[in-house]
């Protein structure tokens, strides 16, 4: 994808109400960055909206319908990145585009991973906040048992990394990762080296600009299945509940 130093990855599913505005704003803020849209077969006109931009720095990828999943979209996006660094974020403006700059600087300063910490989560509903907190606790326990480094917001969907390192993690451990899951950062931490260098930046978690949240019971069960050993047991029990 050229010699630019960073690619912003946007995993999308039915984000026609946001995607063109987000891509345009990112290109305005960071004219040297590529924007890579990994679309999970939305069929909502997102592709046509991006084609209207006619911007060679913005690429729209229609993914294989047999490999659906948020984490799968992110992992494929990382593997298709051709720049030294990448930053993954949502396209609904809950992750502010202005947060990309500080994250990129963090990576330039030597971090292997930069995690965006949600400073103000009032945009989350009480149930979603509780689910996020519980998932973070289980994930932190899993990383502790594996003697791996953790972040203060393991469930964050806003994160960036050194592309070559993250590609090597995916190539080596991809079969053990939950591609149909929703927390790619957790898998990268879980399978990454124990001495990985992590930097954190904070941002205010905003309200969705358009469309609907994808959070449901499936997301929560998926996170539990990534947690070992207790999370998998809890997921099996919860999955049987009506």
C-alpha positions as CSV (number, residue, x, y, z in Angstrom):
1,X,0.0,0.0,0.0
2,X,2.9,2.3,-0.5
3,X,5.5,4.0,1.7
4,X,3.3,6.0,4.0
5,X,4.1,5.3,7.7
6,X,0.6,4.5,9.0
7,X,-2.6,2.8,8.0
8,X,-5.9,3.4,9.8
9,X,-8.0,0.2,9.7
10,X,-11.7,0.5,9.9
11,X,-13.6,-2.8,10.3
12,X,-17.1,-2.2,9.2
13,X,-20.5,-3.9,9.1
14,X,-23.5,-1.8,7.9
15,X,-21.9,1.6,8.6
16,X,-23.2,3.4,5.6
17,X,-24.4,6.2,7.8
18,X,-20.8,6.8,9.0
19,X,-18.2,5.4,6.7
20,X,-17.9,8.1,4.1
21,X,-17.8,10.9,6.7
22,X,-15.2,9.0,8.8
23,X,-12.9,8.2,5.8
24,X,-13.0,11.8,4.6
25,X,-12.3,13.3,8.0
26,X,-9.4,10.9,8.6
27,X,-7.9,11.9,5.2
28,X,-8.3,15.6,6.1
29,X,-6.6,15.2,9.5
30,X,-3.9,12.8,8.4
31,X,-3.2,13.4,4.6
32,X,-0.2,11.0,4.6
33,X,-2.1,8.1,6.2
34,X,-3.9,5.3,4.3
35,X,-7.4,4.3,5.2
36,X,-8.2,0.6,4.9
37,X,-11.8,-0.4,5.2
38,X,-12.4,-4.0,5.9
39,X,-16.1,-4.5,5.2
40,X,-17.9,-7.7,6.4
41,X,-20.3,-7.9,3.5
42,X,-22.6,-5.1,4.6
43,X,-24.5,-4.8,1.3
44,X,-25.7,-1.4,2.5
45,X,-24.1,0.8,-0.1
46,X,-20.9,1.4,1.9
47,X,-18.7,0.5,-1.1
48,X,-20.4,2.9,-3.4
49,X,-20.1,5.7,-0.9
50,X,-16.3,5.1,-0.6
51,X,-16.0,4.9,-4.4
52,X,-17.5,8.4,-4.6
53,X,-14.5,9.7,-2.7
54,X,-12.3,8.6,-5.6
55,X,-9.3,8.7,-3.2
56,X,-6.3,6.3,-3.9
57,X,-5.3,6.5,-0.3
58,X,-8.7,4.9,0.8
59,X,-9.1,1.2,0.0
60,X,-12.4,-0.7,0.5
61,X,-12.1,-4.5,0.9
62,X,-15.2,-6.7,0.6
63,X,-14.3,-9.7,2.8
64,X,-14.9,-13.4,2.3
65,X,-18.5,-14.2,3.6
66,X,-17.2,-17.5,4.9
67,X,-14.8,-15.7,7.3
68,X,-17.0,-13.2,9.0
69,X,-16.3,-11.7,12.3
70,X,-15.0,-8.4,13.8
71,X,-11.7,-9.9,14.9
72,X,-11.3,-11.7,11.5
73,X,-11.7,-8.3,9.8
74,X,-9.1,-6.7,12.0
75,X,-6.6,-9.5,11.6
76,X,-7.0,-9.5,7.8
77,X,-6.6,-5.7,7.8
78,X,-3.4,-6.0,9.8
79,X,-2.1,-8.7,7.4
80,X,-2.9,-6.5,4.4
81,X,-1.3,-3.4,5.8
82,X,1.9,-2.3,4.0
83,X,3.0,0.5,6.3
84,X,5.2,0.3,9.4
85,X,2.4,1.1,11.8
86,X,-1.4,0.6,11.9
87,X,-4.2,2.0,14.0
88,X,-7.5,0.1,14.4
89,X,-10.6,2.0,15.3
90,X,-14.4,2.0,14.9
91,X,-16.1,4.1,12.2
92,X,-19.1,5.3,14.2
93,X,-17.2,8.2,15.8
94,X,-17.3,6.7,19.3
95,X,-13.6,6.5,18.7
96,X,-12.7,10.2,17.9
97,X,-10.4,10.6,14.8
98,X,-8.4,13.1,16.7
99,X,-7.1,10.3,19.0
100,X,-5.2,8.8,16.0
101,X,-2.4,11.4,16.2
102,X,-1.4,10.7,19.8
103,X,-1.6,7.0,19.3
104,X,0.7,7.3,16.2
105,X,3.2,9.4,18.2
106,X,3.2,6.7,20.9
107,X,4.2,4.1,18.3
108,X,6.9,6.4,16.8
109,X,8.3,6.7,20.3
110,X,9.0,3.0,20.4
111,X,5.9,1.2,21.6
112,X,4.9,-2.1,20.0
113,X,1.3,-1.6,20.9
114,X,-0.6,1.6,21.7
115,X,-4.0,1.1,23.5
116,X,-6.6,3.8,23.6
117,X,-8.1,4.0,27.1
118,X,-11.7,5.1,27.2
119,X,-11.5,8.1,29.6
120,X,-15.2,8.8,29.9
121,X,-17.6,5.9,29.3
122,X,-20.9,7.7,30.0
123,X,-21.9,7.0,26.4
124,X,-22.1,3.3,27.4
125,X,-25.4,2.0,28.8
126,X,-25.2,0.7,32.4
127,X,-25.5,-2.9,31.2
128,X,-22.8,-2.4,28.5
129,X,-20.5,-0.8,31.1
130,X,-21.0,-3.7,33.5
131,X,-20.3,-6.2,30.7
132,X,-17.2,-4.4,29.6
133,X,-15.9,-4.2,33.2
134,X,-16.6,-7.9,33.8
135,X,-14.9,-8.9,30.5
136,X,-11.9,-6.8,31.3
137,X,-11.5,-8.5,34.7
138,X,-11.6,-12.0,33.2
139,X,-9.2,-11.0,30.4
140,X,-6.8,-9.5,32.9
141,X,-6.8,-12.8,34.9
142,X,-6.1,-14.7,31.7
143,X,-3.2,-12.6,30.8
144,X,-1.8,-12.8,34.4
145,X,-2.0,-16.6,34.3
146,X,-0.1,-16.5,31.0
147,X,2.5,-14.1,32.4
148,X,1.6,-11.6,29.7
149,X,1.4,-7.8,29.9
150,X,-2.0,-6.2,30.1
151,X,-3.6,-2.8,29.4
152,X,-5.9,-0.8,31.6
153,X,-8.5,-1.3,28.9
154,X,-8.1,-4.7,27.4
155,X,-11.6,-4.5,25.8
156,X,-10.7,-1.4,23.9
157,X,-11.3,-1.5,20.2
158,X,-9.0,1.5,19.6
159,X,-5.4,0.3,19.4
160,X,-2.4,0.5,17.1
161,X,0.7,-1.5,16.6
162,X,4.0,-2.2,14.9
163,X,2.7,-4.0,11.8
164,X,5.5,-6.5,11.3
165,X,5.3,-7.7,14.9
166,X,1.5,-8.0,14.9
167,X,1.6,-9.8,11.5
168,X,4.1,-12.3,13.0
169,X,1.8,-13.0,16.0
170,X,-1.2,-13.6,13.7
171,X,0.9,-15.8,11.3
172,X,2.2,-18.0,14.2
173,X,-0.9,-18.2,16.5
174,X,-3.8,-17.4,14.1
175,X,-5.4,-20.8,14.4
176,X,-5.8,-20.3,18.2
177,X,-7.3,-16.9,17.9
178,X,-11.0,-16.3,18.0
179,X,-11.6,-14.9,14.5
180,X,-15.3,-14.8,14.9
181,X,-14.8,-12.9,18.2
182,X,-14.9,-9.2,18.9
183,X,-11.7,-8.4,20.9
184,X,-8.7,-8.6,18.7
185,X,-6.5,-6.6,21.1
186,X,-7.0,-9.3,23.7
187,X,-5.8,-12.0,21.4
188,X,-2.8,-10.0,20.4
189,X,-1.9,-9.5,24.0
190,X,-2.6,-13.2,24.9
191,X,-0.4,-14.6,22.1
192,X,2.1,-11.8,21.9
193,X,5.6,-11.8,23.5
194,X,5.7,-11.3,27.3
195,X,8.1,-8.4,26.9
196,X,5.9,-6.5,24.5
197,X,6.1,-2.7,24.9
198,X,2.7,-1.2,25.6
199,X,1.9,2.5,25.6
200,X,-1.5,4.0,26.5
201,X,-3.3,7.1,25.4
202,X,-6.7,8.3,26.6
203,X,-9.7,9.5,24.7
204,X,-13.3,10.5,25.5
205,X,-15.6,7.7,24.4
206,X,-18.3,9.4,22.3
207,X,-21.8,8.7,21.2
208,X,-22.5,6.8,18.0
209,X,-23.0,9.1,15.1
210,X,-25.4,6.9,13.2
211,X,-26.5,3.3,13.0
212,X,-26.9,0.8,15.8
213,X,-24.5,-0.9,18.3
214,X,-23.6,-4.5,17.5
215,X,-23.2,-5.4,21.3
216,X,-25.4,-8.4,22.2
217,X,-25.2,-11.7,24.2
218,X,-23.0,-13.2,21.4
219,X,-20.3,-10.6,22.0
220,X,-20.2,-11.2,25.7
221,X,-20.1,-15.0,25.3
222,X,-17.3,-14.6,22.7
223,X,-15.1,-12.6,25.2
224,X,-15.7,-15.2,27.9
225,X,-14.6,-18.0,25.5
226,X,-11.3,-16.2,25.0
227,X,-10.6,-16.3,28.8
228,X,-8.9,-19.3,30.3
229,X,-9.7,-21.5,32.1
230,X,-12.8,-20.2,33.9
231,X,-14.2,-18.0,31.2
232,X,-14.8,-20.9,28.8
233,X,-16.7,-22.7,31.5
234,X,-18.8,-19.6,32.2
235,X,-19.5,-19.2,28.5
236,X,-20.8,-22.8,28.3
237,X,-23.1,-22.3,31.3
238,X,-24.3,-18.9,30.1
239,X,-24.9,-20.3,26.6
240,X,-27.4,-22.8,28.0
241,X,-29.4,-20.2,29.8
242,X,-32.6,-19.0,28.2
